[in-house]
Amino acid sequence: MSVGDVRPDVESAEATHPRAFNAQPGAISRRATTPWENIVDLHRQTVDQGTVQRLIDQDVLGDPNCEFAVGIYRLEPHQLHPLHLHTSAAEFYFVVSGRARFTVGDRVIDGTPGTAIYLPIGLPHAVQTDDDPVEVLYGFTPADITKLGTTFI
């Protein structure tokens, strides 16, 4: 299955430049045409809330060689991404818009646009909104959401 067969909003980007040393195609994904998905539908943890736009990952691209995942995570007012950790994945958050409280290990911080958070493997973390929604750019390795080793605490 090729990248273009998976989702119409993901385009293949061939490596034809004379200096390219990797012949695998890259991919181009556009947020404007990427659907929102309930996070519960992706990992079946009913205590979790919010929606995601998966921009790059193995499933979206249909590419088992994709090394990481990137997307937008949105929480509406008064929603919770409960305390959890990943036993097999490092992760980052970058607050794009809105405001939320982020639990990072034993710290609680106010995340506002421009806040970047690194979450190494095994560090408990959570996100809670108050009256404002929040949109967070996320990224993690590996690129398969079923292999993160997510444990809710």
Buried (B, 14 or more C-beta within 10 A) or exposed (E): EEBEEBBEBBBBEEEEEEEEEEEEBBBEBEEEEBEEEEBBEBBEBEEBBBBBBBBBBBBBBBBEEBEBBBBBBBBEEEBBBBBBBBEBBBBBBBBBEBBBBBBBEEEEEEBEEEBEBEBEBBBBBBBBBEEBBBBBBBBBBBBBBEEBEBEEE
